[in-house]
């Protein structure tokens, strides 16, 4: 669907308004501030036209923006991602309001469980604020948990047909490829997440009824992502990818196994040649060996602090935003620990207790049950990724939160629904 399908004339006020706002802002504020401010309405207008791009924008573009702006503190990072997610919801709402041909949102069996988890987060935030947790810590804790239902519902609202799911996946893969290619030879530990998310779907896409140049391009992209996962030197990403690829291999589809093997062979050849010819790539490869033997350091100690806090309040936790103040952490010193404890499930049970843990597991299990058995294509890749990232979340807590858990739960159900209905348009 394109904007030509929109019959309501009011929709055309959006680009006109954006143009007027552009002229005003550029003439009033410094260029850097003006461009940052203008990116919001411009993005909103673009997403009204292409709502299926809301997720690639919120994920890939959001990460690139935080890196380009040099943002490292939690507050500005979650602000950028939160704004882009909000813009996505607004754009989808505008499209649904003015486009009579816009498909109805796909209802899934995980909707009610995910709403229950979102409600628990809101109640936990109120409880945390009432318990005296600082407003900043409540906000950070709510974001760390709230991204799961936020991305789930953004996916089910913006991807309403097989063609939109396909377009969103292609946009994500193209954007992720560009990010990987730019950063492939940059020294240090980085990347891996987008590649891990894109690799299994690309493997099953290459194993589908593709041939010739298209299959070669998909295989090359899969090999690129496989190489980036290895060079990322993040053990949580390795674990998520290993579990997902293992489950894909367990499908017992011969063509899929051959495709995966071919992609990994290409990645190995490229790695060997690249490491031998490119110094920066060699430095990244050396970092992989260091990461394998790197101790957990203060992260394990912070997780232990969180576990002890959970034991003190096992049922409801300490409320969203709970912090253990002035705590000695080996390898780090005396510091405030929380509301994020460097392990997602520890963060979850400290902030929301066992009740929150059960309410989180409920929609994940519902998504996996909705995937069914004997699936192929994306309906095979997404549940494999969901299991992989759910396992890896026990050992990681990224600054921008585990949004991939909500996203993959939604994609698992959407792909299963579209596949069972024959693909559609």
N, C-alpha and C positions, 0 to 999 in steps of 0.2 A: 504494500500500500504506500502511496505517496500523498503529498499534500493536495494533489489534484482531486483526490477522493473526498476531501473535506468540503461540504456544501455550505456551511455556515460562514457568511462573509466576515463575521467578527474575528475569525481566526487570523485574518490578514492584518489585523491591528498589531499583532505581535512583532513582526519584523519592522513595521513602521515605528512602533514605540521604541524598539531597540535602536533604530537609527537615530531618533531624536535624543535618546539617552546617551548614545555614543558622542554625538556632537556636543552635548552639554558637559559630559564628564571630561572629554579631552580638552575642552577649553577652560576647565575649572581646576583640575588637579594635576600634579606631576605625572609624567608619562608612566612610570612604573605602577603608581597607585591607580591611575586611570585604567591601565590595561588589566590589572587584577580585578578591578571592580566591574569592568565591562565583560569579562569572561563569563560572569554568572548569567546575565540575560542572554548573551549570545549562545551560550551552551543550552540554556532553556529553550530558545527558539529552534536550535538544531535538533534537540531531542523531541520536540513536538512533531517535527517532520519524520525523524527516524527514532521512535521510542525504543526500539530494540537495542539501540546503542547505549542506553542508560547504564547498563552494567559494565561494558568495557570502559566507559568514561569514568565511572565511579572507582573502578579498580585500577586499571592501567594508567589512565590519565591522572587520577588522584595521586598515585605513587610517584609518577614522573614529576608532577607539580611540586610535591613536598621535597623531592630531591633537588629539583632545579632551584627552589627557593632556599635550600640549605636548612630546612626545618628538621630539628632533631628532638625537641621537647615534645612531651606528650600532648599538651594542650593545642598548639598550632597544628600538629599532625591530624588529630581527630577533628579539628575544626574544618580543615580542607576536605577530608573525606565525608564528614557529616553534611557539609554544604552541598557537595556533589550528589550525595544520596537524596537529600531534600529536593534538589533541583530535578532529579530524575522523577521523583514522585509527583511533583508539581506539573512537569511536562506531560506525564502520562495522564494525569487528571484533566489537564486542558484538552488533550487529544480526545479523551473519552467523552468530554462534555460537548465538543464541537464537531466531532466526526461521527455521523450516524452509521457508517459502515465499519467502525472499529469493533473488532471481535470482543465478545464477552471474556472477562477474566476466567481463566481455568481454575476451577475449584478442585482442591486436592484433599486427601485424607489426613494430611498433616496441618491443615489450616487451623483447626480448633486447638490441637496440641501446641502449635507455635504461638497462637494468641494467648494461650494459658501461660506459656513461658514469658511472653512479653508482659503480661499482666503481673507476673511474679516479680519481674525486674522493676516495674513501676512501684509496686507495693514495697519491695525491698529498698528502693531509693527513699521512699517516704519514711520507712522505718529507720534507715540509716541516718537521715537528716534529723529525725526526732531523737535518735540516740546520741546525737552530738557529733557525728562525723562531719568533717568540713565539707562545704558545698563543692569545692573543687574536687575532693576525693570522691564524693558521691557522683559527680558528673563523669569523672574518669572511669569509675567502676561501672556505672550504668552504660557507658559507651562500650567498654570491653565486652560486656554481655549482650547489650542491645543490638550490636551489629548482626548477630545471628538472625533474629527475626526480621530486622530491617532489610537485609539482603534477600532473605527468603521471599518476603512479600514484594520487594522491588522486582524480583525475577518473575513471580507469578502474575504481576500486573503488567509488566513490559513485554513479556514473551507469551503471546496469546495464540500462536499458531505454529505449525511446523516450519513454515518459511521464516517466521521471525526468530525462532530458536536457531535455525540454520544461519541466518544473517548475523545474529549476536555472536555465535560461536566463531564464525569467520572473522568478524571484526576484532574479537578478542585475540584470535590467533595471529592476525596480521599485525596488530598493535604490539603484542608480546614479542613477535619476531623482530620488529624494529628495535624494541628495547634491548633484546638479547644481542643483536648484531652490534649495536652501538657500544654495549658494555662488555662484549666478549673478551676483549684484550685489556680491559682496565684492571689494574692490580687490586688485590684485596678480596675480602669475602662479600659477595653481593649476588643478587639474582636468585634463580632457582624456583621461586614460588610460582610465577606465571608459567614457567616451563613445565613444572610438575602438573599444573592444572590442564595444560594444553596437550601433553604427551599422550595419555591414553585415548582421548577422543580422536587425535590424529592417527593413531595406530589403527583404530577400528575403521576410520574413514578410508585409510589407504587399503585396508583389507576388504572393503566393500567393492561394489562393482565399478572400480576405477581402473583406468589403464592409460598407457602412453604418458604424455607430458604431465597430465594432472596427477597421476600416481607418483611420478618421479618427484614433482614439487612437494607433494604431501610427505613422501618419505624423507626428502631433504629437510623439510621443516621439523619432522619428528626427530631426525638425527641431531639437528641443531639444539632442540629442546633437551634431548637426552644428554648431550655434552654440557649444556648449561647447568643441568641438575647436578651432575657430578662435580663440576668446577665451583658450584656455589659454596661448598664446604659447610653446609648447614645440615646437621645430622637429622633434625626433624623433617626437613625436606626430603632427605634420602629415605627416611623411614616411610613417609607418606607415599613416595613414588614406588618404592620397593613393594609395599603391600598392594598398591593399586595395580601395578604391572603383573604381579604374581596372580592376582585374581583374574586379570584379563587372560593370562596364559591358561588359567584353570578352566576357561570356557570350553576347551577342547575343540576349538575351531581351527583346523589345520592352516587355512589361508591366513588367519590372524596371527598365528604363531610364526609363520614364515615371514610375515610382514614385520613383526616386532623384531625378529632376529636380524632381518636385513637392515632395519633402522639402527640397531645397536652396532652392527658391523660398520656401517657408514660413519657413525659417530666415533667409533674407535679409530678408524683410519684417519678421519679429520683431526682427531685429538693428537695422534702420533705425529702426523705431518706438521700440524700447527705448533705443537710444543717444540718440535725440532727446529722450526723456522722462525718462530716469533717469541721474543724474549718475555714480553708481558704475559703471554699465554702460559709460558713456562713457569713464571712466578705464581700464577694462579694455581697451576697444577701442584706446585710445591706446597701451597697452602692447604691442599686437600689432605696431604699426609700429616700436616700439623693438626688439622681439625680432628682427624681420626683418633689421635692420642691426647687431645686436649681435655683436661679435667673439667668437671661441671662448675668448679669455682663457687662464687657466692650465690649462683642461681639455685643450686641444691640446698644451700643453707637458708635462703629466703623461702623456698618451698617448705622446708621443715618448720620454719616460723609460722607459715600459713596453716600447716597441718595442726600444730599445737593450738592455734587460735580456733580452728574448727572444732577440736576436741572440747574446748571450753563452751562452745555454743553449737552443738551438732545439728539441731533440728532446723533452726531458722538462720543460723550464722550470725555474724555481727552486724548485719545490714549492709546494703550497698555502700561502698566507700570506707569499709572498715580498715583501719591502719593500726599496726603494732608500733607504737612510738618508742624512740630511744632504745632500739634493740641492737645488741651486738651481733654482727654478721661476720663470721670468719672470712678473711680476705677482703673485707670491705670496711669494717669498723662499725662504730655506733651510728645508726641511721634509723629513719622511719621506714618500715616495711609494709607495703600495701598501697592502694587496694588491689594491685596486680602483683602476683606472687611467682612470676616466671614459670608457671605451669597452669594451663587453662582450667583444669579440673580442680586444682587447689584454689584458684581464684574464685571459681564457681561456688564451691562449698563454703569458703570463708564468707563470701558476700551474701549467699542465699541459703546455705545449709543443705541438708539432705532433701528438703522440699524442692529447692531450686534444681538440685541434681536430677531428681526424678522428672521434673517438668522439662528439663533439657533433653533427657534421654527419650522421653515420650515422642516428640516429633521426629527425632532421628530414626528411631525404630519404625515409626509409621512410614517414613520415606523408604526405608529399606524393604519393608513388607510390601509397599506399593510398587516397588521395582519388579517384584515377581521373580520367576525363575526362567531360565532358558532364553533370556533376552539376547539381542545382538545390537550392534551399532552403538549409538550414544546411550541407549538404555542399558547397555552393559558397562560402558566406560564410567558413567557418572556415579553409580552406586559403588563401584570399585574405588573411585577417588574419595567418596564420602567415608568409606571404611578406613582408607589409608590416612586421611587427614584427621579423622576422629581419634585414631591411634596416636598420631604424631602430636596431637594437642596436649597429650599428657606430659610432654617434655618441652613445650614452647608456649610463649605468650608474646606475640609481636605487638609493637606499639599501636598499630592500626587495628588490632583485634583479629579474632578468628572469623572474619566475614565469610571465608570460604565454606565453613560448615553450613551456614544458612543457604548460601548460594547452591551448593552441591545437593542439599536436601531438596530444594525446589527443582533443580535440573533433573534429578533422578526421577521425580514424579512426572514432570512435564514430558520428558523423553519417553517414559513408559506409556503415558497416555497417548501421545502422538503416534508412537509405533503401533500400539494396539488398534488405533483407529485407521491404520493404513497410510499414515504420513500426511495425507491431505495436501493442501496447496502450499 
